[in-house]
């Protein structure tokens, strides 16, 4: 056997393994959007991905690894808004309104997934930890960037305004995304 064929087989095997991981992550994301993380079973992930349950566990031995791959897959197809342009605005109220407007539109576009994930996070400790380390941290940093100082009394209100649950509640009361962003921007910068 020539040594030229072995590296090819290793590359092909690695490619197939990565494709399996991607498929499992995509199926998991679909299930999270449909039924939520707490109701997603490894059996159903395996069935939809066309693999056996041991294959799922072999690729994602820890639950957090599967959630992280699912999150990465979802965010690659649905990137959160870039707050950079809004953060560059000079007027504080316009800055907050711009950031909130972007996030509130993103929440609307991704309501099924975000709602299910936020609903289930306290039921699934590995998911809660991942979200605390990723999306919660990002929103904390954004609230810090919007606040006139870390000790600013408006910082907790800004963090609340950035939260999915706040958007969900305001729009459930009949406000449009724009009206909700305007209301929270006025409250946070008053």
N, C-alpha and C positions, 0 to 999 in steps of 0.2 A: 504494500500500500504506500502510495506516495505521501509525503508530508504536506503537499499542497492541498489535499482534500480536507484534512482535519480542521484547519482554521475555518474553512468555508462552513463545515458542519456546525462548528461551535457558533459561528456568527448566525447561521440559520436558526439554530436552537434558541439562541438569545433573542432573536427577532420574534420567534413564535411565542416565547415566554412573555416578552413585552406586550405582544398583541393580546395574549390571554389576560394579562394584568389590565390592559386598557379596556378590554371587553367587560371584565368583571366590574371595574370602576364605573363604566358607563351604565351598565345594568343596575348597579347599586344606586346611582344617581337617579335613574328613571323610577326606581321603586321608592326612593325617598320622596320624590315629587308626587308620586301617586298615593302612597299609603303612610309615608313617614318612616323615619329611622327605627322607631320602637316596634313597628309592625313588619319591618323588612326581615325576612328569614334567610339564612344562608342556603337553605334548600331551594328557595325561590330564586335567589341570585344565581346559584349553580344551574338550575333548570334553564333560566333565560339566557345565561351566558354560554350554554351548551357544554358545560364541564361537570365534573363530579364534585361533591362537597369537599372531599380531601384536596382537590385542586385549589379551591378558594382558600382553604386554610393554609396550604403550602405557599401560596402567593402572598397571603396576608395573615400571618400567624397571630397578630394582635389586632383587636377590633379597631383601635385607634389608627393603625396603618390603613385599614380599609376605608375608614371615614376620611382620612387625609387624602387618599387617592380619589375618593368620590368628590371631595371638596375641590381638589385641583382640577378634576375633569369638568365639573360644573362651572367653575369660575373661568376656565379657559374658553368655554362657549358663551358665558354670560359675565363678562368682566364688570366689576363694580365701576361706578363713575370715577373719573379722574377729578379730584377736587382742586387741582392745581390752578386752573383758570379762575375759579371762584375765589380761591385764597389770595389771588393777586389783586383783587378789587380793593380799592381804598376805603370805601364806606363799609363799616362793620356790619350794618344791617344787610347790605347787598351781598357781602361775603357769606353771611350765614344763610340768607335766602338762596343764593346760588348753590351752595353745598347741599342744603336740604332739598332743593328742587331736583338736583341730580340723584340723590339717594332715594327720594320719594318716588321718582319715575322708575328707578331700578327696582324698588320694592314692588311696585305695581306689576312690572314685567315678570318678576320672579316670585310672585306672591305664593303660589302653591308650594314651591320648594322651601322658601324662607319660612313660611308659616308652619309647615310640617316640622322643619328642623328646630325652629324656636319652641314649638309646642312640646317636642319630644326630648329636648336637651336635658332637662332635669330628670328624665326617666332613664337616660343612658349616660352613665358617668364618663365613659371614654369620649363621647361626643361633646359633652359639656366642657371637659378639659380642653379638647381641641379648639372649640369655639372661643373659650376664654383666652387661649394662647394666640389665636389668629384674628378672627373678625372682631371680637370684643376689644382686643388690644388696638386694632386699627381704628376703631371708633373712639377709643380713649385718646389716642394720639391726635385724632382729628378734632375732638373737643378741646384738647390742649392748644392746638393751633388756632382755633377760632376764639378762644377766650383771651381777653386782654392780659391775662397773667394766670399762672397756675393756681394762685390763691384767689382768683376772681370768684365772686359769688355767682356769676353767671355760668361758670364752668359746669356745675351739676345740671343746670337747665339745658345747656347745650348738649351734654351727653344724653340726656333724656330725649331731646329733640331728634337726635340721630338714630334712636332706637326703632327697630321695626315695629314693636308693640305700640309705640306712640303714633307712628304713621297709620297703623292698622286701626287704632281707636279713633283717630281724627277723621279718617275717611269713612269709617263705619257710622260716624255722626253726620255724614253727608258732605263733608268738605272735599273739594277736589285736591289733587296733589299740590297745585299752586296755592290754593287757599290755606292748606295745612302748613306749607312752607312759610307763607307770609305770616300766619298767626304765630308760629313758633319763633320766627326771626324777630318779630316785634317784641315778643315776650322776653327773649334771651338778650336783646340789646336795649331794652327800655332802661 
